[in-house]
């Protein structure tokens, strides 16, 4: 039995070492990947609106019924493309990321303006496909907040490489060895 427990300890140490290596490899790439992929999603969705082929164009237009529908979708799409491009390029992140978060929060206006489209049978716990599409923005808001928390400020990180690499580099340089064996 003692040999079996010793072998289990070896497996635990090997697992912890593999985990530490994986973390060391992923940490430097995680925030830049999140930033770039968030920007790509925004550029893609915005480009669909600008091209007039977005599957959510009617929902977007219905959210702001006092404005001309085609213009609302076109302008919103152009703004999304610009925000997404700035996020991908890492330009003005201290301004662009909060703007992106505000835009994402604004998408929840659909639940107020178009509740019949968002909820099945008027039940706020039963989302339609459109309701789920908008609700996933909670995850995008979380991603944006994480990027805001790690985006370099001008005063703090002037001249320290491309955006989000300095924090990622600092995290990657932390020792990520296996935890000490349990007593």
Secondary structure, DSSP 8 states (H G I E B T S, - for coil): -HHHHHHHHHHHHHHHHHHHHHHHHHHHHHHHHHHHHHHHHHHHHHHHHHTT--TTHHHHHHHTTTS-HHHHHHHHHHHHHHHHHHHHHT-SHHHHHHHHHHHHHHTTHHHHH-HHHHBGGG-TTSB-HHHHHHHTHHHHHHHHHHHHHHS--HHHHTTSSSTTHHHHHHHHTS---------
